[in-house]
Amino acid sequence: MSVRLKDFYADWCGPCKTQDPILDEIAEEYPDVEFEKVDVDQKQDVANEYQVRSLPTLIIENDDGVVERFVGVTQRDDIEAALGKAGA
């Protein structure tokens, strides 16, 4: 089963910059997870599809659909727990 983590962000978003190093560490430890950064200023259609209203927003999904959604800076333990639920 494939697991994806979508990181919705914007260059002007301060909390997004706080989230980045956490995601970078997780990406190194979970090579089978597909990480996708979605710049909401450039991909507003994707942000609308996922109903993103605040930044940063993280969406973890697998082949069955969305498993978890986080709004705001999210701690590593919470992200890793959601990746485990998704099958990573």
N, C-alpha and C positions, 0 to 999 in steps of 0.2 A: 504494500500500500504506500502510495507516495504522500508525503507530508510537506506542506508549504507554509511559510510564514511570510505574510505580507506586512511590510512596514510602511504605513502611510505617514508622510512627513512633508515639511517644506523647509527651504533653506533659511527662512526668516524665523523659524520656530526654535526658541531657546530650549524648551524641554526635549525637543527632538535630538538636539546635540548631546544632551545628557543621556538619552537612550542609546545612542550609537555605540559607545564602547561596550555596553552590556551585550548588545546584539552581535558585535564583532567577536567577543569571546565565545558566545554560544555557537556561532557559525563555525568556528574552528573545531568545536567538540562534537558537532552534529553534521558531519559531511553529507549525510544522506538526505538532510532537510534542504528543500529548495527555498532560499531566501530571496525575496523580491522587494526592492525599495520602490515605492510609488510616490513620486513627487506630485502632490495634489494640484500644484499650480500648472503642471504640464499634462496631467492625466486626470482632469476633473471628471471625465466620464466614468473612469474606474472607481474613483472616490464616491461618485453618486451611486454606482451599482452596489457598492458595499455600505452605503448610507453612512459615510464617514462625516462627522460633524465637528469633531475636535481632534487636535493633534497633540502628541503622537497617538495613532491608533495602530494596534497590532492585531492582525487576524490570523489565526492558525486554522488551517483546514486540511482535510485529507480527501480521499476519493468519495467519501460520503457527504462532504460539505463542511461548513464552518463548525469547528469544534470549540473554539474559544475566541473571545474578543476582549481586548484590553484597551482602555482609554486612559491616557496619561502615562507618565513614566512608570514602567513596570519592572519589578525586581526580577532578578535572574531566577530565583527559586520558583516563582509563579509561572514564568515562561517555560522552564524546564518541566514542571508538572503538567502543563497543558500539552507540551510536545509528547510527553509520555502517554497521555490520554489519546492523542491523535495517532499513536502507533510508531513514533520515532524511536 
